[in-house]
């Protein structure tokens, strides 16, 4: 997906299947030579029926030219974690 509008549309299309909670944790930031920041973090989603899911976010964070000294995610890659580490290729990822 590209852009906030497309992300919003995708969330709205999920309707009641959206998680009731979404948490981002274990954030590791690394400054890059070009002034951007590499961010690695874990996303945890909790659904109304008690199911949970987890992903790893790999972001490039850049200064927001339009904001007052703020930052924004310039690029995000989401790695699904369908199985624990060591449980085959599906369980491997950057975190």
C-alpha positions as CSV (number, residue, x, y, z in Angstrom):
1,X,0.0,0.0,0.0
2,X,1.2,3.5,-0.7
3,X,0.0,6.6,1.2
4,X,-2.2,7.3,4.2
5,X,-5.4,7.3,2.1
6,X,-4.8,3.7,0.9
7,X,-3.9,2.5,4.4
8,X,-7.1,4.1,5.8
9,X,-9.2,2.5,3.0
10,X,-7.7,-0.9,3.8
11,X,-8.4,-0.5,7.5
12,X,-12.0,0.6,6.8
13,X,-12.5,-2.4,4.5
14,X,-11.6,-4.8,7.4
15,X,-14.5,-3.3,9.4
16,X,-15.2,-5.5,12.5
17,X,-12.1,-7.7,11.7
18,X,-9.8,-4.9,12.8
19,X,-8.0,-5.5,16.1
20,X,-9.5,-3.8,19.1
21,X,-5.9,-2.9,20.2
22,X,-2.6,-2.4,18.4
23,X,0.6,-1.9,20.3
24,X,4.1,-1.1,19.1
25,X,7.0,-2.1,21.3
26,X,10.7,-3.0,21.4
27,X,11.7,0.0,19.2
28,X,15.3,0.1,18.1
29,X,16.4,3.3,16.4
30,X,19.6,3.7,14.3
31,X,20.7,7.0,12.8
32,X,21.8,6.7,9.2
33,X,24.5,8.8,7.4
34,X,21.8,10.5,5.2
35,X,20.0,11.9,8.3
36,X,17.1,9.4,8.2
37,X,16.6,6.9,11.0
38,X,16.1,3.1,10.7
39,X,13.5,1.9,13.1
40,X,12.9,-1.8,14.0
41,X,9.9,-2.6,16.2
42,X,7.3,-5.2,17.1
43,X,3.6,-4.8,16.4
44,X,1.0,-6.7,18.5
45,X,-2.7,-6.9,17.6
46,X,-5.4,-8.1,19.9
47,X,-8.8,-9.0,18.5
48,X,-12.2,-8.9,20.2
49,X,-12.3,-12.7,20.4
50,X,-9.0,-12.9,22.2
51,X,-6.8,-13.9,19.2
52,X,-3.5,-12.1,19.0
53,X,-1.1,-11.5,16.1
54,X,2.4,-10.1,15.8
55,X,4.5,-8.5,13.1
56,X,7.9,-6.9,12.8
57,X,8.0,-3.3,11.4
58,X,11.0,-2.2,9.6
59,X,10.8,1.6,9.0
60,X,12.8,4.4,7.5
61,X,11.9,7.5,9.5
62,X,12.5,11.0,8.0
63,X,12.2,14.6,9.1
64,X,8.8,16.0,8.2
65,X,9.5,19.1,6.1
66,X,6.0,20.4,6.7
67,X,5.9,19.9,10.4
68,X,7.5,21.8,13.2
69,X,10.6,19.6,13.6
70,X,8.6,16.4,13.5
71,X,9.3,13.0,12.0
72,X,7.2,10.7,9.8
73,X,7.5,7.1,8.5
74,X,8.9,7.5,5.0
75,X,8.8,3.8,4.2
76,X,7.5,0.8,6.2
77,X,8.0,-2.9,5.5
78,X,5.8,-5.3,7.5
79,X,7.1,-8.8,8.2
80,X,4.3,-11.2,9.4
81,X,5.4,-13.6,12.1
82,X,3.2,-16.7,11.5
83,X,5.4,-19.1,13.5
84,X,8.0,-18.9,16.3
85,X,11.6,-18.5,15.5
86,X,13.2,-21.8,14.5
87,X,9.9,-23.2,13.2
88,X,10.8,-23.1,9.6
89,X,11.2,-20.3,7.0
90,X,7.8,-18.7,8.0
91,X,9.1,-18.0,11.5
92,X,12.2,-16.1,10.4
93,X,12.4,-12.4,10.1
94,X,14.5,-9.4,11.1
95,X,13.5,-9.6,14.8
